[in-house]
């Protein structure tokens, strides 16, 4: 398996310092280069090979974040930062530091996939809340009023929001949203990718195995035990559709998550494909003028250039996907996976509804043996009624299953062997209790099953009448969280995975701002009005006449009234060229699927041609002195200067009226104007 291979590759490499997380406190964020993030990589595996510096921060230093000061203070939340990331959270410190460790382990994997890193010295920011309600409160503080899933990377803001669940779910969403965030900070856009790419990359990378004791993360794990089994989902969907070709699946601009992961995994399934995939990702994400328009054409051209075209991929895809099957089946509740063959029962679990996981071989390596030993230990003292079971089934399907059960039954501590669900032999539970923390071993060998501790045999049951050959399938179950099962003979390789420390390439200097000119400051807003049919459209007779009557009262769609109000502008430390108006904060929950008007006066002494540079979320129409001068109603994420046009000002006062259409998420507006030099 890849875990063992990576360890063997590292044996000849000099050992680095013992991994450690070093926590400190600071009033403001340290400069990134002052914090160590010593991470080694081998393929898709990252390991902390030295020190990871994490700082508790009282003041978030907005100028040091890609999101600037869009993230506002929230009661009960505090800031922690590492070299590349900053997290606003109300999680306990131990959980918050693990989030930052996970992100730093993932950093070189993101950089390898996308072929570049966001420029230093700014950090990417995430808001990680302890619960869904806590996250909603924090989002309201930031002027956001819509949230439906487990996490979101917010357009315009350049940050990610999510809340914690079970340990695996939390890590999965952190890695998933951080994938979107990394792409966003590289290109300022996450919508310019075609079809399977956006969610396929994020879901495949966040399908991971994390070993907290070894400080080690493996990403792009297609076949694994925990929830979100995209391999099983993708194969089920593919077969239900009649096993379509790669070309047919690719042609669907919105495939299911499972199919998107299959396409993503296939395009990097060989060393040659993996190299081509990295080039594909790099050029898709950083292509000039990246936007939703032209995304498919850009993807088609790259597949032609790198892979020989869609038709050339059909036969290899079918050959790759047809024999796949998931090795693991989560029968009930949840298991986490730590290391290659270490499984831990998660909450919730109970004697009536225990966590159950089964291994059937599938796509897994033959190294995941079924004959043992199976190591079993409790991280916490077993509760009354708690039990754990390891069950083996014959490989040839002939015969019955045999299992070992350790139980803290209401009438006393018990341990016994079972054959086909019927108790076959008592082991004696009381003498085992002192051994549960260090672990017990269950092994099939020599026509018998044996229970051992520290190499000493505690009990043995002949199984010749049960098994006609070797075991080919196992099932584990636990009624209490924190029961650890370790499968196979492979020697633990904790601490052996080391490589030369890779440091992120840092770009010198601040990010250049191309939105130069005179900021437009006196915006007034009117709205919001419902979008007809919920669809973006161009204006008809609903545009206010010029000059705008600033004292008029207008009826809104919900029966209430509205009048023109001055926009509250705020200079964001990361986008200082033009102050930003947050229409979401102004309009609240009515901001989604709406349109509104913004008007400003531009004074010009002598008149002449100017360039108007707007930053908008989604669609905009512009009217100068009553005449339409710009029309672009596409959906888009806010960026400074993402809507530009030239117009001619008359001497004196000029009225610039905007009709802004918005779908969902954050609704922002900024603008400036500069005089166009005469040739």
C-alpha positions in Angstrom: 0.0 0.0 0.0 1.1 3.6 -0.5 1.6 4.2 3.2 4.2 1.3 3.5 5.8 2.3 0.2 6.3 5.9 1.3 7.9 4.7 4.5 10.3 2.4 2.7 11.2 5.2 0.4 12.1 7.4 3.3 14.2 4.9 5.2 17.4 6.0 3.5 16.6 9.7 4.1 18.2 11.4 7.1 15.8 11.7 10.0 14.6 15.2 10.8 13.7 16.7 14.1 10.8 15.3 16.1 7.5 16.9 14.8 6.1 19.4 17.1 3.4 22.2 17.2 4.8 25.3 18.9 2.0 27.6 20.2 2.7 31.2 21.1 0.7 34.5 21.6 1.0 37.7 19.7 -0.9 41.0 19.6 -0.8 41.0 15.8 -0.1 38.4 13.2 3.6 37.6 12.8 5.0 37.9 9.3 4.6 34.6 7.5 8.4 34.0 7.1 8.7 34.2 10.9 6.6 31.1 11.3 7.9 27.7 10.5 5.8 25.1 8.7 8.3 22.3 8.1 6.4 19.8 6.0 7.8 17.0 3.9 6.0 15.4 0.9 6.2 12.1 -1.0 3.6 12.1 -3.8 0.2 12.6 -2.2 1.4 12.2 1.3 2.5 15.1 3.5 4.2 14.7 6.9 5.2 17.3 9.5 8.9 16.8 9.6 9.9 19.5 12.1 8.2 22.5 13.7 4.8 24.0 13.0 4.5 27.5 14.5 1.0 28.6 15.5 0.2 32.0 17.0 -2.8 33.1 19.0 -3.6 36.6 17.7 -5.5 39.4 19.4 -5.7 41.6 16.2 -6.2 39.9 12.8 -4.1 42.3 10.7 -6.5 42.7 7.8 -3.7 43.9 5.4 -2.1 40.4 5.9 -5.2 38.5 4.7 -6.5 37.9 1.2 -9.9 38.8 2.5 -8.8 42.0 4.1 -11.2 43.0 6.8 -14.3 41.4 5.4 -14.2 39.1 8.4 -15.3 41.1 11.5 -15.0 40.3 15.2 -17.6 37.9 16.7 -18.3 37.2 20.3 -16.6 34.0 21.5 -14.4 33.8 18.5 -10.6 34.3 18.4 -7.9 34.2 15.8 -5.0 31.7 15.3 -2.6 31.8 12.4 0.2 29.7 10.9 2.6 30.4 8.0 0.0 30.3 5.2 -3.4 30.4 7.0 -5.4 32.3 9.5 -8.5 30.8 11.3 -11.2 32.7 13.2 -12.8 30.1 15.4 -14.6 29.3 18.7 -13.3 25.7 18.7 -11.2 24.5 21.7 -7.5 25.3 21.1 -6.5 21.7 20.6 -9.1 21.3 17.7 -8.2 24.7 16.2 -4.5 23.9 16.1 -5.3 20.6 14.4 -7.2 22.5 11.7 -4.1 24.7 11.0 -1.9 21.6 11.0 -4.2 20.0 8.5 -4.1 23.1 6.3 -0.3 23.4 6.4 0.1 19.6 5.5 -2.3 20.3 2.6 -0.5 23.4 1.4 2.2 21.6 -0.7 -0.5 19.4 -2.2 -2.5 22.4 -3.4 0.6 24.0 -4.8 1.5 20.8 -6.7 -2.0 20.5 -8.1 -2.4 24.1 -9.2 1.2 24.6 -10.2 1.5 27.9 -8.3 0.9 29.5 -4.9 -1.0 32.7 -4.0 1.6 35.5 -3.6 3.1 36.1 -0.2 2.9 37.7 2.4 -0.9 37.4 2.8 -2.6 34.5 4.4 -5.8 32.6 3.4 -8.5 32.9 6.0 -11.2 30.5 7.2 -14.0 30.9 9.7 -14.4 27.5 11.5 -17.3 27.4 14.0 -18.2 24.8 16.6 -21.8 24.5 15.4 -24.0 25.6 12.6 -25.7 28.3 14.7 -22.4 29.7 15.9 -21.3 29.9 12.2 -24.5 31.7 11.2 -23.9 34.3 14.0 -20.4 34.8 12.8 -21.6 35.2 9.2 -24.2 37.7 10.2 -21.4 39.8 11.8 -19.7 39.7 8.4 -22.9 40.8 6.6 -23.9 37.4 5.3 -27.4 35.9 5.5 -27.5 32.7 3.5 -26.0 29.3 4.3 -27.4 25.9 3.4 -24.5 23.4 3.3 -21.6 22.3 5.5 -19.2 24.9 4.2 -18.9 27.7 1.6 -16.0 29.6 0.0 -17.6 33.0 -0.3 -17.4 34.9 -3.6 -16.0 38.4 -3.2 -14.8 37.9 0.3 -11.9 35.5 -0.5 -12.5 33.4 2.6 -14.2 30.1 3.6 -16.9 29.4 6.2 -17.6 26.1 7.8 -18.7 24.4 11.0 -17.4 21.3 12.8 -19.0 17.9 12.9 -17.3 14.6 13.6 -13.5 14.7 13.3 -13.5 13.2 9.7 -16.4 15.5 8.6 -14.6 18.5 9.9 -11.3 17.6 8.2 -13.1 16.8 4.9 -14.9 20.2 4.8 -11.8 22.1 5.8 -9.8 20.5 3.0 -12.6 20.8 0.5 -13.3 24.5 1.1 -9.5 25.3 1.3 -9.2 23.8 -2.2 -11.7 26.3 -3.5 -10.0 29.0 -1.4 -6.6 28.2 -2.8 -8.0 28.4 -6.4 -9.8 31.6 -5.6 -6.7 33.3 -4.2 -4.7 32.3 -7.3 -7.2 33.6 -9.9 -9.8 35.6 -8.0 -12.5 33.3 -9.4 -13.8 29.8 -8.9 -16.4 29.8 -11.6 -14.1 29.7 -14.6 -13.7 25.9 -14.5 -15.7 23.6 -16.7 -18.0 20.9 -15.5 -16.4 18.3 -13.3 -13.3 20.3 -12.4 -14.3 22.6 -9.5 -16.0 20.0 -7.3 -14.0 17.0 -8.7 -10.7 18.5 -7.6 -12.0 19.6 -4.2 -13.8 16.3 -3.4 -10.9 14.1 -4.5 -8.3 16.0 -2.6 -10.5 16.1 0.5 -11.0 12.3 0.3 -8.1 11.8 2.7 -6.5 9.7 5.5 -5.1 11.6 8.4 -2.9 10.1 11.1 -2.7 12.6 14.0 -0.1 10.7 16.0 2.3 10.6 13.0 1.3 14.2 11.9 0.7 12.7 8.4 -1.9 13.4 5.7 -2.6 11.5 2.5 -4.9 13.2 0.0 -6.6 11.9 -3.2 -7.5 8.6 -1.5 -10.0 7.0 -3.8 -10.7 3.9 -1.7 -11.1 4.4 2.0 -13.4 3.7 4.9 -15.1 6.9 6.2 -18.2 8.7 5.0 -18.4 10.6 1.7 -17.5 7.5 -0.3 -17.2 9.1 -3.7 -15.8 5.9 -5.3 -19.0 3.9 -4.4 -21.3 6.8 -5.3 -19.5 7.4 -8.6 -19.5 3.8 -9.7 -23.2 3.4 -8.7 -24.1 6.4 -10.8 -21.9 5.4 -13.7 -23.5 1.9 -13.9 -27.0 3.3 -13.5 -26.4 5.5 -16.5 -25.4 2.4 -18.6 -21.6 2.8 -18.2 -21.2 5.9 -20.5 -17.9 6.8 -22.0 -15.5 9.5 -20.8 -16.7 11.7 -23.6 -20.3 11.4 -22.6 -19.6 12.1 -18.9 -17.4 15.0 -19.7 -20.1 16.5 -21.9 -22.3 16.9 -18.8 -21.6 20.4 -17.5 -22.9 19.5 -14.0 -22.1 15.9 -13.2 -22.7 14.3 -9.8 -20.0 14.6 -7.1 -19.1 10.9 -7.5 -18.8 11.1 -11.2 -16.7 14.3 -11.0 -14.3 12.5 -8.6 -14.0 9.5 -11.0 -13.2 11.8 -13.9 -10.7 13.7 -11.8 -9.0 10.5 -10.5 -8.8 8.9 -13.9 -7.1 12.0 -15.5 -4.2 11.5 -13.0 -4.4 7.7 -12.7 -0.9 6.9 -14.2 2.4 8.8 -13.8 2.1 10.1 -17.3 -1.5 11.2 -16.8 -0.6 12.8 -13.4 2.0 15.0 -15.1 -0.5 16.0 -17.7 -3.1 16.7 -15.1 -0.9 19.1 -13.1 -0.3 21.0 -16.4 -4.0 21.0 -17.1 -4.8 22.4 -13.6 -2.2 25.0 -13.8 -3.3 26.4 -17.1 -7.0 26.2 -16.3 -6.7 28.1 -13.0 -4.2 30.8 -14.0 -5.4 31.4 -17.6 -5.7 35.1 -18.4 -9.2 36.6 -18.1 -10.5 33.5 -16.4 -14.2 33.5 -16.2 -17.2 31.3 -16.8 -17.3 32.3 -20.5 -14.9 30.1 -22.5 -14.3 27.6 -19.7 -15.4 24.6 -21.8 -13.4 25.8 -24.8 -10.3 26.2 -22.7 -10.8 22.7 -21.2 -11.4 21.1 -24.6 -8.3 22.6 -26.0 -6.1 21.4 -23.1 -7.5 17.9 -23.3 -6.7 17.9 -27.0 -3.2 19.1 -26.4 -2.3 17.1 -23.4 -4.3 13.9 -23.7 -5.0 13.6 -27.4 -8.6 14.6 -27.2 -11.8 13.2 -25.7 -12.1 10.2 -28.0 -8.6 9.0 -27.1 -9.6 8.9 -23.4 -12.7 6.7 -23.9 -11.0 3.3 -24.1 -8.5 4.0 -21.2 -11.3 5.3 -19.0 -13.4 2.1 -19.5 -10.4 -0.1 -18.9 -9.6 1.8 -15.7 -13.1 2.2 -14.2 -14.7 -1.2 -15.1 -12.8 -3.4 -12.5 -13.1 -0.8 -9.7 -15.1 -1.6 -6.6 -15.0 -0.1 -3.1 -13.0 -2.1 -0.5 -14.9 -0.7 2.4 -18.6 -0.7 3.2 -19.8 1.4 6.1 -22.7 -0.7 7.3 -23.9 1.5 10.1 -22.7 4.7 11.9 -19.2 6.0 11.3 -15.5 5.0 11.4 -12.5 7.3 10.9 -9.4 6.0 9.3 -5.9 6.8 10.7 -2.9 5.5 8.8 -3.3 2.8 6.2 -5.2 0.1 8.2 -6.2 1.8 11.5 -9.9 2.4 12.0 -11.5 4.3 15.0 -15.2 4.2 15.9 -16.8 7.6 16.0 -19.8 9.1 17.5 -22.6 8.5 17.8 -22.6 4.8 18.7 -24.6 2.7 21.1 -25.1 -1.0 22.0 -28.4 -1.0 20.0 -26.8 0.8 17.0 -23.1 0.2 16.9 -20.7 1.5 14.3 -20.0 -1.3 11.8 -17.4 -1.4 9.0 -16.8 -4.2 6.5 -13.8 -4.9 4.2 -14.3 -7.0 1.1 -11.1 -6.5 -0.8 -12.3 -4.5 -3.8 -9.8 -2.0 -5.1 -7.5 -2.3 -2.0 -4.1 -3.8 -2.1 -3.6 -7.5 -1.1 -1.4 -6.2 1.6 -4.5 -5.5 3.7 -4.5 -9.2 4.9 -7.4 -10.8 6.5 -5.5 -13.4 8.6 -4.3 -11.0 11.2 -3.2 -9.9 13.6 -6.1 -7.6 14.3 -5.1 -5.2 17.1 -7.9 -3.9 19.4 -7.7 -1.3 22.1 -9.9 1.3 23.8 -8.9 4.9 24.1 -11.4 5.3 27.0 -12.6 2.8 29.6 -15.5 0.8 28.2 -18.9 2.0 29.4 -21.5 -0.4 30.9 -23.0 -2.4 28.0 -20.2 -1.4 25.6 -18.7 -4.0 23.3 -16.3 -4.5 20.4 -16.3 -7.3 17.8 -13.9 -8.5 15.1 -15.4 -11.0 12.7 -13.7 -13.0 9.9 -15.4 -14.7 7.0 -13.9 -17.4 4.8 -12.4 -16.3 1.4 -14.0 -19.1 -0.6 -17.5 -18.4 0.9 -17.7 -21.9 2.4 -18.1 -22.2 6.1 -19.2 -19.8 8.8 -17.8 -16.6 10.3 -15.8 -16.6 13.5 -15.4 -13.6 15.8 -13.9 -12.3 19.0 -16.1 -10.2 21.3 -14.9 -8.1 24.2 -17.9 -6.8 26.3 -18.5 -4.8 29.5 -21.9 -6.5 29.9 -24.3 -5.3 32.6 -23.6 -8.5 34.6 -19.8 -8.3 34.3 -16.8 -8.1 32.0 -16.8 -10.7 29.3 -14.8 -12.0 26.4 -15.6 -14.9 24.1 -15.3 -16.4 20.7 -18.3 -16.8 18.4 -19.0 -19.0 15.5 -21.7 -17.9 13.1 -23.1 -15.6 15.9 -23.2 -18.3 18.5 -20.9 -18.3 21.5 -18.3 -21.0 21.1 -15.9 -20.5 24.0 -15.4 -18.1 26.9 -12.1 -16.3 27.2 -12.6 -14.6 30.6 -13.1 -10.9 30.6 -11.7 -9.8 33.9 -8.1 -10.7 33.2 -8.3 -8.8 29.9 -9.3 -5.4 31.3 -5.8 -4.3 32.2 -4.7 -5.1 28.7 -7.3 -3.1 26.8 -5.3 0.2 26.8 -2.2 -1.4 25.4 -4.2 -3.6 23.0 -5.1 -7.2 22.2 -4.4 -9.2 19.1 -6.8 -11.5 17.3 -5.2 -13.8 14.7 -6.2 -16.6 12.4 -3.3 -19.2 12.0 -2.7 -22.9 12.0 -6.4 -23.9 11.7 -7.4 -21.8 14.8 -8.1 -18.3 16.0 -6.1 -17.0 18.8 -6.2 -14.0 21.2 -2.8 -12.6 22.2 -1.3 -9.8 24.2 2.3 -8.8 23.9 3.0 -12.0 21.9 1.6 -14.2 24.7 -1.4 -16.4 23.8 -4.4 -15.9 26.0 -6.9 -18.1 24.3 -7.2 -20.4 21.2 -10.2 -21.9 19.3 -9.8 -24.5 16.5 -11.7 -23.4 13.4 -11.0 -26.2 11.0 -14.6 -27.1 10.9 -15.5 -23.4 10.2 -12.9 -22.4 7.7 -11.9 -24.4 4.7 -9.3 -21.9 3.7 -8.1 -18.4 4.6 -10.2 -15.4 5.6 -11.2 -13.1 2.8 -13.5 -10.6 4.5 -13.6 -8.9 7.9 -16.1 -6.9 9.8 -15.5 -4.7 12.8 -18.1 -3.1 15.2 -18.0 -1.0 18.3 -20.8 0.4 20.5 -18.6 3.2 21.9 -16.5 5.9 20.3 -12.8 5.7 20.4 -12.3 1.9 19.9 -9.2 1.4 17.7 -8.8 -1.5 15.3 -5.5 -2.0 13.5 -5.5 -4.5 10.7 -2.6 -6.5 9.2 1.0 -7.5 9.9 2.6 -4.3 8.6 4.9 -2.8 11.2 3.8 0.6 12.2 5.8 3.2 10.3 5.0 6.2 12.6 7.8 8.6 12.6 9.7 7.1 9.7 8.3 9.2 7.0 10.7 12.1 6.4 11.9 13.9 3.3 13.7 17.1 2.6 11.6 19.9 3.9 9.8 21.8 1.2 9.2 25.5 1.7 6.6 27.5 -0.1 8.0 29.8 -2.8 7.3 33.3 -1.8 6.6 36.1 -4.2 8.2 39.4 -3.3 6.3 42.7 -3.0 2.7 43.5 -2.5 -0.1 42.6 -4.9 -0.4 45.1 -7.6 -3.6 47.0 -7.9 -4.6 47.9 -11.4 -7.7 49.9 -10.5 -6.1 53.3 -10.5 -8.0 56.5 -10.6 -10.4 58.5 -8.5 -12.7 56.5 -6.3 -16.4 57.0 -6.6 -17.6 57.7 -3.1 -21.1 59.1 -3.0 -23.1 56.0 -3.9 -26.8 56.0 -3.0 -28.8 52.7 -3.1 -32.4 51.8 -3.8 -33.9 48.4 -3.4 -33.9 45.5 -3.3 -36.5 44.4 -5.9 -37.2 40.7 -6.8 -35.7 39.5 -10.0 -38.5 38.6 -12.4 -38.7 34.8 -12.4 -35.5 34.7 -10.5 -33.5 35.2 -13.7 -31.0 37.8 -14.7 -32.4 40.1 -17.3 -31.9 43.5 -18.8 -33.9 46.4 -17.7 -37.1 47.6 -19.3 -39.2 50.5 -18.1 -38.2 50.1 -14.4 -35.0 52.3 -14.7 -35.5 55.6 -12.8 -35.5 58.6 -15.0 -32.6 60.9 -15.1 -32.0 62.9 -13.1 -32.9 60.6 -10.3 -35.5 61.9 -7.8 -33.7 61.3 -4.5 -36.8 62.1 -2.5 -39.1 59.6 -4.1 -40.6 56.7 -2.2 -40.7 53.3 -4.0 -42.8 50.2 -3.4 -40.9 47.0 -2.9 -42.2 43.5 -3.9 -43.1 42.5 -0.4 -45.5 45.4 0.1 -43.0 47.6 2.1 -41.5 50.9 1.0 -38.0 52.1 0.2 -36.2 55.3 -0.6 -32.7 56.2 -1.7 -30.2 55.8 1.1 -26.5 56.6 1.2 -24.3 53.5 0.9 -22.0 52.7 3.8 -18.5 52.5 2.3 -15.6 50.9 3.9 -12.0 50.7 2.8 -10.8 47.2 2.8 -7.1 46.8 3.7 -6.6 44.3 0.9 -8.4 46.3 -1.8 -7.6 49.9 -1.0 -8.0 51.5 -4.4 -11.8 51.8 -4.1 -14.0 51.8 -1.0 -16.5 49.0 -1.0 -20.3 49.1 -0.5 -21.7 45.9 1.0 -25.3 45.6 -0.3 -25.8 42.3 1.6 -25.2 44.1 4.9 -27.5 46.9 3.7 -30.4 44.8 2.5 -30.0 41.8 4.8 -31.8 38.6 3.9 -33.6 40.2 1.0 -30.4 40.6 -0.9 -30.5 37.2 -2.7 -32.1 36.9 -6.1 -32.7 40.6 -6.3 -31.8 43.7 -8.2 -31.1 47.2 -6.9 -30.0 50.6 -8.1 -26.9 52.6 -7.3 -26.4 56.2 -8.3 -23.4 58.5 -8.0 -22.5 61.9 -9.3 -19.2 62.4 -11.1 -17.9 65.9 -11.4 -15.8 66.9 -14.4 -14.3 70.3 -15.0 -13.9 70.1 -18.8 -15.6 66.8 -19.7 -14.0 64.2 -21.9 -13.5 60.5 -22.1 -13.0 58.5 -18.9 -12.7 54.8 -18.0 -15.2 53.7 -15.4 -13.9 50.7 -13.4 -16.5 48.9 -11.3 -16.3 45.9 -9.0 -19.6 44.1 -9.0 -21.1 40.8 -7.8 -23.0 39.4 -10.8 -24.8 41.6 -13.3 -24.6 45.3 -14.0 -26.1 47.8 -16.4 -24.8 51.4 -16.5 -26.5 54.6 -17.5 -24.7 57.9 -17.8 -26.9 60.9 -17.9 -29.8 58.7 -18.9 -28.1 56.9 -21.8 -27.1 53.2 -21.5 -23.3 52.9 -21.7 -22.6 49.4 -20.5 -24.5 46.1 -20.3 -23.2 42.9 -18.8 -25.6 40.7 -16.8 -23.4 37.7 -16.3 -22.9 36.0 -12.9 -19.5 36.6 -11.4 -17.6 37.0 -8.2 -16.7 40.4 -7.0 -13.3 41.7 -8.0 -11.9 45.2 -8.3 -12.3 46.3 -11.8 -14.2 43.2 -13.1 -16.6 45.5 -15.1 -14.9 48.3 -17.1 -16.1 50.6 -19.9 -15.4 54.0 -21.4 -17.8 56.9 -21.4 -17.8 60.6 -22.2 -18.4 63.0 -19.4 -19.9 66.4 -20.0 -18.5 69.4 -18.2 -19.9 69.8 -14.7 -22.1 67.2 -12.9 -22.7 63.7 -14.5 -25.1 61.1 -13.1 -24.0 57.5 -13.2 -26.9 55.1 -12.5 -26.3 51.3 -12.1 -28.9 48.5 -12.2 -27.2 45.7 -10.3 -28.6 42.1 -10.5 -27.6 39.5 -7.9 -28.1 35.8 -7.4 -26.8 34.6 -4.0 -23.9 35.1 -1.7 -22.3 38.4 -0.9 -23.3 41.5 -2.9 -20.6 44.1 -3.2 -20.0 47.3 -5.2 -16.9 49.4 -5.7 -16.0 51.9 -8.4 -13.5 54.5 -9.6 -13.0 56.6 -12.7 -9.9 57.9 -14.5 -9.5 60.3 -17.4 -8.4 58.6 -20.6 -5.3 60.3 -22.0 -5.6 61.8 -25.5 -3.5 60.0 -28.2 
